[in-house]
Amino acid sequence: MPNIKEIVSRIHSVNSTQQITKAMKMVAAAKLIKVQHQLLQLRPYADKLSGILHQVVCSTENGLTRHYTEKRTVKKLLLVVMTSDKGLCGSFNANILKKTEAYINQFSDLTPEQIDILVIGKKAFTFFQKRDYNLIPTYTSLSTQLRFEMASQAADLMIEAFLNHTYDQVELIYNLFGSAASQFVQTEPFLPIVHPTSLSAHHFVNYIYEPSKAVLIENLIPMALKIQFYKALLESSASEHGARMTTMSKATDNANALLKTLRITYNKTRQAAITNEILEIAAGAEALAH
């Protein structure tokens, strides 16, 4: 039979932990609402812009867009891996890191020196720092400092590196937000721009280009890529807060269940101790009577 003092100490400990998990759940929920609002506002714009971009690219002479659509033999690969700075968010980070390693294994002909990883979030930095890959930690803090200006700078860096042939392919790996309880690991081509296979002739729109098609494309493609990258960051952030809220909710529920069990054990132990004391007193009284 456990000691009453130990059970009381355990109850206090679990109760304290429960208060922490409950507070973390509330904080994550508040952050999720904020990011989710931004994401839901951006999604329609990003999807429409992406559709216009693909139509323009597919209907344009190759010379105007080939710098962005040129498919090369991959001799240098850049992976943009989005994780969180902190843990306690279930399998959010583990799934991303596992997917990244699986994706790298597809390029078995490349050495670690031919693969660079732009890490977003300290978890990715810590994980890949132990490997032989070259890390680009310049934008690690983007996971917590979600501003379009910073996302735009990072996107410019990736676009410039692709255009000057530093990299032959740039890929985004992040969690796509479904709901607070469901996130899906996404591997998304960033550069070169992939021609969609689903566009048919009747989907095309005859746009009027002002001042000219070339000028529009020169501005449209970088802007569309920046929006694509910023949207991926918001998806990842919403997924992180959703995963943390769900994890802390489960932890709070588990603490509740454990507290109930401990209180039952405490009552049984206390009852047994009182019963033993009564029996001892009765036995002592009987012994004195004789």
RANORKA-V32950 format. One record per pair of residues at least 4 apart in sequence whose ideal C-beta (glycine too) atoms are under 6 Angstrom apart, sorted by sequence separation. I is the first residue (numbers start at 1). J is the second residue. If there is no record, write none. Layout:
i j
I J
I J
//
This chain:
i j
2 6
32 36
42 46
56 60
60 64
62 66
65 69
66 70
91 95
110 114
122 126
125 129
141 145
148 152
178 182
199 203
209 213
211 215
216 220
217 221
220 224
2 7
60 65
84 89
110 115
119 124
128 133
145 150
161 166
162 167
189 194
119 125
161 167
178 184
128 135
209 216
57 65
142 150
162 170
175 183
176 184
83 93
175 185
176 186
117 128
125 137
158 170
174 186
83 96
173 187
125 140
139 154
117 133
119 135
172 188
115 133
116 134
117 135
118 136
119 137
172 190
81 100
120 139
112 132
116 136
170 190
112 133
119 140
170 191
120 142
121 143
120 143
162 191
93 123
97 127
81 117
85 121
84 121
85 122
76 114
77 115
78 116
79 117
80 118
81 119
82 120
83 121
84 123
83 123
83 124
81 124
183 239
85 143
174 232
177 235
84 143
85 144
176 235
172 232
183 243
175 236
177 238
174 236
177 239
180 242
159 222
175 239
180 245
181 246
180 246
155 225
155 226
100 173
152 226
155 229
151 229
151 230
148 230
151 233
103 187
99 185
78 167
95 185
76 167
146 237
76 168
77 169
78 170
79 171
80 172
81 173
82 174
75 168
74 168
74 169
67 163
72 168
71 192
70 192
69 192
69 193
68 193
58 195
58 199
54 196
59 204
92 240
55 204
64 214
89 240
92 243
64 217
68 221
90 243
82 236
89 243
89 244
84 240
90 247
89 247
53 224
49 224
49 227
46 227
46 231
42 231
39 234
38 234
39 238
35 237
36 238
35 238
32 241
31 241
32 242
28 241
32 245
28 244
29 245
28 245
25 245
25 248
24 248
25 249
21 248
21 251
22 252
21 252
18 252
18 255
17 255
14 255
14 258
14 259
11 262
10 262
7 265
7 266
4 269
1 269
//
